[in-house]
Amino acid sequence: MEAAQQVSEVEDRRALVERLREEARRLRITDIRMLEKAGSGHPGGTLSAADMIAALYFHKLRIRPDDPMWADRDRFVLSKGHCIPIVYAALARLGFFPEEQLMTLRELGSPLQGHPDRVRLPGIEASTGSLGQGLSIAVGMAIAGRLDGADWRVYCMMGDGESQAGQLWEAAMLAGKRGLSNLVGILDQNLVQQSDLVERILDIEPVVAKWRAFGWHVREIDGHDMEQILDALDEVETVTDRPALVLSHTVKGKGVSWMELDPEWHGKAPDAEQAARAIAELEGTATGGGA
């Protein structure tokens, strides 16, 4: 019976991994469609984050689409707020708002703006986008949760270009000092920022040593390997004396070969022809061709 149970658990895990991989693929396709319709946005950083967003929203986060303000929900803060379309895609798929509303991205009057607005859209926990500030918000939430004796967690996704901002490190230092074990940072280290490689603009290395020096538990992963993502998200729940960071090594523009690691695609939306080719590649039907 024990052996049979182990086999069943392995099969369940495989099914979960495959389901989440498919969710990530669907999120990427939806993201491209949204950005093409809007005519603006940030494909590079949304595509790099898709696998982690899929694992969080379709597996790990305790959230209720029919009760977005449920008191015991986990909180997710997207510090790199310009990459919010990939989160919008997840929220809509879960039923926080109608999926057809996704195509109003960045339109005047739409609650789906280029940066998240917690007042106007259900499921958004923090209005972010001024880079370097999201972790401060997440630290405040984690402190509030601790004061309330709550068992929910706060997850905060940051970018590596954003990690050049001093305020982020002030927040990291405070979180370590306070031993905020209910706080999980996720660094989407996709190597590219607005105009060039991060290491050429202002290198943040040795980034692991820095986080550990501020008192954080650090787990490094391939941020496009769903099994590693799930293992890391499980591991951080076992850390009880300090905040935890998942350092997610990713590729900017992941999934669209001619966008990958190209700074040009940091903040430029694909046109209709480019979007069609990107979606064909994500769907596995591409026949070749360049950017």
Secondary structure as GFF3:
##gff-version 3
##sequence-region A 1 291
A	DSSP	alpha_helix	2	38	.	.	.	ID=ss1
A	DSSP	alpha_helix	43	55	.	.	.	ID=ss2
A	DSSP	pi_helix	56	60	.	.	.	ID=ss3
A	DSSP	beta_strand	75	78	.	.	.	ID=ss4
A	DSSP	three_ten_helix	81	83	.	.	.	ID=ss5
A	DSSP	alpha_helix	85	94	.	.	.	ID=ss6
A	DSSP	three_ten_helix	99	104	.	.	.	ID=ss7
A	DSSP	alpha_helix	134	147	.	.	.	ID=ss8
A	DSSP	beta_strand	154	159	.	.	.	ID=ss9
A	DSSP	three_ten_helix	162	164	.	.	.	ID=ss10
A	DSSP	alpha_helix	166	178	.	.	.	ID=ss11
A	DSSP	beta_strand	183	189	.	.	.	ID=ss12
A	DSSP	alpha_helix	198	202	.	.	.	ID=ss13
A	DSSP	alpha_helix	207	213	.	.	.	ID=ss14
A	DSSP	beta_strand	217	222	.	.	.	ID=ss15
A	DSSP	alpha_helix	226	236	.	.	.	ID=ss16
A	DSSP	beta_strand	244	249	.	.	.	ID=ss17
A	DSSP	three_ten_helix	263	265	.	.	.	ID=ss18
A	DSSP	alpha_helix	272	283	.	.	.	ID=ss19
###
